[in-house]
Structure formats: C-alpha cells, structure tokens
C-alpha cells in the first residue's frame, strides 16, 4: 500500500491516492478506506479496479483555511 497527500492547483481539496495490491482482500481494502474516512476526515472521490486486480483509491478532503485575524 502506498499513499501520499497532494494538492491540486486552484482546488479547495487535498487529494490522496492509495494503491492496494491484488493480494489485499475486499474486506481489508474496505477497512483501510473506513479508517482513512473516520480518522483522517477523507472521503472517497474515485475507486478504480484494474484488470490485474489492483485497486487505486483516490481520497479527498476539504482544505480548511484559517481566517486571518486583524
């Protein structure tokens, strides 16, 4: 499994891609995504299943900007 958060230019969201190898069961993949959603405040933006069985999940979360105190 690999993951790395990135920010896209001009976006209000931060994105993270998670690559799940084919050996990871469906239940284990679900558990990983649930943990990211609950504890990291991520939501599932896209899930791709490749012909070789690899899953690529794209997660996103809103970038919270602090209001400037004057």
N, C-alpha and C positions, 0 to 999 in steps of 0.2 A: 504494500500500500504506500502510496506517495501522495503528499498534499502540500500545497504552498499557496497562501493567500496573495492575490494580486488586485490591483486597482486599475480599472479601465478609464481611459481619458474621458473627462466630461461626464462621468457616471456618478450616480448617488449610491451605488452599490459597490461592495467589495466582493470579489469572487474567489472561490477556492475550488480547485479540481482535485478529485480523489480517484485514483486508479486502483481498481480492485481486480486482482488476477483471477483467472478462471477457477482456481482451487478454492476460493472463498465461497462458502455456501450462500444461498439466498438469505437464509436467516441471519447469518453473520454479517452480511452486507447491510441488511436492514438494521441490525443493532448498531453498526458503525454510523449509519446515517441518522438514526434516532439520537445517539449520543451527541453528535455534532449539532443537531437541532436543539436539543434540550439545554446543553451546557455552553454552547458557543453561539447560540441565537442565529444559526444558519437556517436557510430554507432551501429546498431542492428547486433548482432552476431547470436542470436538464439531466436526464439519465440515458446513456447510450449503452446498448448491448451489442458488442461486436461479434462477428461470425465465429471467432475463436473462443468465445465465452467470457472475454474480458469485459468488465463494466467500467464506464467512465462517468462519474457523477460530478456535475457542476453545481456547487452550492453558492448562495449569495446571501449577503446581509446588508442592511442599510448602514451607510456611514453616518455616524452621529457627530454632528459638528457642534461644538460648544459656542454659545452666544458670547459675543465679545462684551466684556464688562467695561464700561467707560468711567 
